[in-house]
Amino acid sequence: MKNHVKYILTSIFISSTLLAGCAQFPFTCLNLTPLAGFNVQDLRQAARENGREKVVSMPYETAFNKTLGILKAHSLTIYQSNMWGKYIVAMNFTKQVDTTRLGIFFEIIDDNKTKITLGSLSTSVVQTGEKIIFEGLK
């Protein structure tokens, strides 16, 4: 009996140590977005560091909805769309791995001006997105 209890306690200790060691970063108990594949922080960082920006003369909601329409017209996958979070994530750009993401981030400047910033871990996706989105918003 003592051997079974010892074996069970040892197994629980080893399992919890291994699982905790693998899951400490970047996951937290309350933030499961990285685990679910919904984290856009890497795209935000890429947009800050080497993203492409454009200020358009239209209200935020109009810019957001027109951008969605442009992406759909080019048969791109809308991976995430969050109007309250002010971002869209698109995928399936030609000549790219189908999971390469483009983050499109919106910032309200005033009632009739919106800044749009594109960011991706792939510079060619940013360039392609710039042509598709910024040209489509003219």
N, C-alpha and C positions, 0 to 999 in steps of 0.2 A: 504494500500500500504506500509506503513512504517513497519508493522508487517512482511510482506513478505520479504522485503529487510533485515530486522533485522534477520529473520529466516535463510535466505540464507547465509548471512555473518557469522553468528554464526556456521552454518553447515560447511562452508568452513574452518573456523578457527579450529574447533574441528577435522575435518577430516585431515587437513594438519598437525596438531600437533601430532595426533596419528600415522599417516603414517611416519612422520619424526622421531618420537621417536623409532619406530620399525626398521627403515631402516638405522640408522646412522652408526652402526658398524656391520659387517666389510665392508659393501658396500660403495662405493663411486660413484660419477656420472660417472667417466671414467673407473672404473674397475668393470665390471659386471660378472667377472668369478666366484665369489662365488655364485652369484644368479643362474647362469647357471649350477652349479655343476662341474665346470672345475678347481677348485682351488686345487693345490697340496701342498700348504704350510704346511698343517698338516702332510703330508707324508714326506716332506723334514725335518721337525723338528724331527719326529720320527726316520728318518734315521740318523740324526746328533746325537741324544741322545742314541739310542740303536740299530742302524742298523748293518747289516752284510756287510762286505766289502771283495772284492777280486780284485786283479790286474791280468788282463789277458794279455797275450802277443799277442795282435792283434790290428790293427788300430781301431779307434772309430767306423767308419761306419760298419766294419765287425762285431764287437761286438754287435752293435745295431741290425743289421739285423739278426744275429744268435740268439740273445735273442728273437726277435719277432718270429722266426721260432720255437724255443723251446716252447714258450708259446702256439703257435697255435697247435703244435704237441701234447701238453697235454690238448687240448680242453679248454683252458682258454680264457676268454673274454678279448680282448684288449680294455679297456675302453678309453684310450688316448694313443696316440703315437706322440711324437714331437721330430723329429731328431734335429731340430735347438735348441730346449729347453733342449735337452739331457736327456729326460726322457720317460718312458713308465709307464702306470698304467694298471695293470691287475686285474681281478676279477674272481669269480666263482671257488674258491679253494674248494676241497672236505672237508666235515665236517665243513664248514663255512657258515655263512649267505652269500647269493649270492652277496651282495653289499659290502662285506669286500674287501678293495682295498690293493694292494701291489704296492708301488712306486719303480721303478727301475731307479736309477740315474747314469748317466755316467759322468766321468771326464777324459779328455784327459791328459795323463801324458807326452807322447811323440808320435812320429809317429807310433810306434809299441806297445804301452802299453796304456791300458785303465783301469781305476778304476771303478768298478761297486759297488754301494751301494744300499742295499735293506732296505726299511722302510715301516712299517705299524703300525696301532694302535693295531693290533693283533700280539702277539709274535708267535703264532702258524702258522700264515700265513707267517711270515718272515722265520721261520724254514722250512716250506714246500717249499717256494720260493727258499731258499738257496739250498735245495737238488735238486730241478728241474733245476734251472738255472745254478748254479755253476757246478754241475755234467755234465750238458749238454754242457758246454763250454770247457770241458777238451779236 
